[in-house]
Amino acid sequence: MTAFAANSGTPRTANYLTGDAAELSRLGKLLPPLLSAIAGMVDLTGFLTLGNIFTAHITGNLVLAAAALRGGPLNPAQALAIPVFMLAVAATWLIARVSNKRGMALVRLLLGVQFGLLLAVLIFSVLTRPSANPHGLMAGIAAMIAVSAMACQYALLRVAMPKVVSTAVMTGNLTNAVLSLMETLSTLRSPTKPSPDQLESSVRLLVGFLVGCLVAAAGVVFLTDWAWLLPTALAAVVLVLR
């Protein structure tokens, strides 16, 4: 009877694994542009309301911190964002490891963590109005929560969907898009000729990030600190996406 039960459960388990892989594959095409839009919203909202800090673009904070060594202006949060980002990435990895989840279950878990962090930024900003003093303590706290949310997004793609390219660093995506376009238009044979999907993927990420920035710019004008509602709402949509 035990052997019969084990055998009867095998097809069901196999079907579950196949369905999980299929859902992950589908989500792998739809999720990156949406995450790019979230990154664009978070980056620009933080830059405009929290003292010119890049919440999704740590390279910018590194440049600003280095410039400050020569007497340039520096928001302390810009320097603090670097170690906070590193710690948040490490914490996300630890959550993934301790949860012992794989596939879609892990993706859902980390998307939930990101949504929770963005919701925390929204609530904190509505209550404390950090944009009134972009270089103050409240703005710094809000910025660190937003940086942690973006660190979670970076780590999510690395630990749960490693084949997906970056959804926040647009320099690489723009380079990939231009090179893919040139290779596609070229009449010369190339052993590295890209597939149409590669060009489409890069363009969708660029468009997603740009749309996110434009939406965030309008949100800050009309909603000020409530502008954090926009990336939070999109994160909620992504979380329940099927």
C-alpha positions in Angstrom: 0.0 0.0 0.0 2.9 2.3 0.8 4.4 1.7 -2.6 1.1 2.3 -4.3 0.7 5.6 -2.5 4.1 6.7 -3.5 3.6 5.7 -7.1 0.2 7.4 -7.2 1.7 10.6 -6.0 4.5 10.7 -8.5 2.5 12.0 -11.5 0.9 14.7 -9.4 4.3 15.8 -8.2 5.7 15.8 -11.7 2.7 17.8 -12.9 3.2 20.3 -10.1 6.9 20.8 -11.0 6.1 21.1 -14.7 3.4 23.7 -13.9 5.7 25.6 -11.6 8.4 25.7 -14.3 5.9 26.9 -16.9 4.6 29.7 -14.6 8.2 30.8 -13.8 9.0 30.9 -17.6 5.9 33.0 -18.3 6.6 35.3 -15.4 10.2 35.6 -16.6 9.0 37.4 -19.7 6.4 39.6 -18.0 8.1 40.4 -14.7 11.3 42.2 -15.8 9.6 45.2 -17.5 7.3 45.7 -14.5 10.2 45.5 -12.1 12.0 48.0 -14.4 9.0 50.4 -14.1 9.1 50.0 -10.3 12.8 50.8 -10.2 12.3 53.9 -12.4 9.5 55.1 -10.1 11.5 54.4 -6.9 14.7 56.0 -8.2 13.1 59.2 -9.5 10.7 59.6 -6.5 13.7 59.2 -4.1 15.9 61.6 -6.1 13.2 64.3 -6.2 11.9 64.1 -2.7 14.8 62.6 -0.6 17.7 64.9 -1.2 19.0 63.7 -4.6 19.7 60.2 -3.5 19.6 57.3 -6.0 17.6 54.6 -4.3 17.9 52.1 -7.3 21.2 53.3 -8.8 24.0 52.7 -6.3 26.6 53.7 -8.9 25.3 57.2 -8.8 25.7 57.3 -5.0 29.3 56.0 -5.3 30.1 58.8 -7.7 28.6 61.4 -5.4 30.4 60.0 -2.4 33.7 60.1 -4.2 33.0 63.7 -5.4 32.5 64.7 -1.8 36.0 63.7 -1.0 37.1 66.7 -3.0 34.8 69.1 -1.2 31.6 68.5 -3.2 28.2 68.5 -1.5 27.0 65.3 -0.1 23.8 64.1 1.5 24.9 61.7 4.3 22.2 59.3 3.1 24.0 59.1 -0.3 27.0 57.5 1.4 24.9 55.4 3.9 23.0 54.0 1.0 26.0 51.9 -0.1 26.5 49.8 3.0 22.7 49.6 3.5 22.3 48.2 0.0 24.9 45.6 0.7 23.3 44.6 4.0 19.9 44.4 2.4 21.2 42.2 -0.4 22.8 39.9 2.2 19.5 39.8 4.2 17.5 38.9 1.1 19.9 36.0 0.4 19.6 34.9 4.0 15.8 35.0 3.7 15.9 32.9 0.5 18.3 30.4 2.1 16.4 30.0 5.4 13.1 29.7 3.6 14.4 26.7 1.6 12.0 27.7 -1.2 12.6 27.2 -4.9 11.0 28.4 -8.2 7.8 30.3 -8.0 7.5 29.9 -4.2 10.8 31.8 -3.8 9.9 34.5 -6.3 6.6 35.1 -4.5 8.3 35.3 -1.1 10.9 37.9 -2.2 8.3 39.9 -4.2 6.3 40.0 -0.9 9.4 41.3 1.0 9.9 44.0 -1.6 6.2 45.0 -1.5 6.4 45.1 2.3 9.4 47.5 2.1 7.7 49.8 -0.4 4.6 49.8 1.7 6.7 50.8 4.6 8.2 53.7 2.6 4.7 54.9 1.7 3.4 54.8 5.2 6.5 56.4 6.7 6.5 59.2 4.1 2.8 60.0 4.5 3.2 60.2 8.2 6.5 62.1 8.4 6.5 64.2 5.1 10.3 63.8 4.5 10.2 65.9 1.3 9.7 69.0 3.5 13.3 68.5 4.7 15.1 66.3 2.0 18.4 66.3 4.0 16.8 65.6 7.3 16.6 62.5 9.4 13.2 61.4 8.2 14.2 61.7 4.6 17.3 59.6 5.4 15.2 56.9 7.0 12.8 56.8 4.1 15.7 56.6 1.6 17.2 53.6 3.4 13.9 51.7 3.3 13.6 52.4 -0.4 17.2 51.4 -1.0 16.5 48.1 0.9 13.5 47.5 -1.4 15.6 47.9 -4.5 18.3 45.7 -3.0 15.7 43.1 -2.5 14.7 43.4 -6.2 18.3 43.0 -7.4 18.9 40.0 -5.1 15.5 38.4 -6.2 16.6 38.3 -9.8 20.0 36.8 -8.9 18.9 34.1 -6.5 15.5 33.2 -8.0 15.6 34.2 -11.7 19.4 34.3 -12.6 18.7 34.4 -16.3 16.9 37.7 -16.1 19.1 40.8 -16.8 19.2 43.8 -14.5 16.0 45.8 -14.2 17.5 48.9 -12.8 21.0 49.5 -14.4 19.9 50.8 -17.8 23.5 51.4 -19.1 23.9 47.7 -19.8 20.4 47.3 -21.2 20.9 50.2 -23.5 24.2 48.8 -24.7 22.5 45.4 -25.3 19.6 47.0 -27.2 21.9 49.0 -29.5 24.3 46.1 -30.2 21.3 43.7 -30.8 19.8 46.3 -33.2 23.0 46.7 -35.1 23.5 42.9 -35.4 19.9 42.5 -36.5 20.2 45.1 -39.2 23.6 44.0 -40.3 23.9 42.1 -43.6 27.1 40.5 -42.5 27.0 37.1 -41.0 28.0 37.0 -37.3 28.4 33.9 -35.1 26.9 36.0 -32.3 23.9 37.2 -34.2 21.2 37.9 -31.5 17.7 36.5 -31.6 14.8 38.9 -31.9 13.8 38.1 -28.3 17.1 39.5 -27.1 16.4 42.9 -28.7 12.8 42.9 -27.6 13.8 42.1 -24.0 16.3 45.0 -23.8 13.8 47.4 -25.3 11.0 46.4 -22.9 13.3 46.9 -19.9 14.3 50.4 -21.2 10.7 51.3 -21.9 9.6 50.0 -18.5 12.2 52.1 -16.7 11.5 55.2 -18.7 7.7 54.9 -18.2 8.4 54.4 -14.5 10.4 57.6 -14.3 7.8 59.6 -16.2 5.0 58.3 -14.0 7.1 59.1 -10.9 7.8 62.7 -12.1 4.1 63.3 -12.5 3.4 61.6 -9.2 5.8 63.9 -7.3 4.3 67.0 -8.9 0.7 66.1 -8.0 1.1 63.8 -4.9 4.4 64.8 -3.3 5.0 62.2 -0.5 2.0 60.2 -1.6 3.9 59.5 -4.9 5.3 56.4 -3.1 1.8 55.0 -3.6 2.6 54.4 -7.3 5.5 51.9 -7.1 3.8 50.3 -4.1 0.6 49.7 -6.1 2.5 48.3 -9.0 4.5 46.0 -6.6 1.1 44.8 -5.3 0.0 44.0 -8.9 3.2 42.1 -9.5 2.8 40.2 -6.3 -0.5 38.7 -7.3 0.4 38.3 -11.0 -0.4 35.0 -12.6 
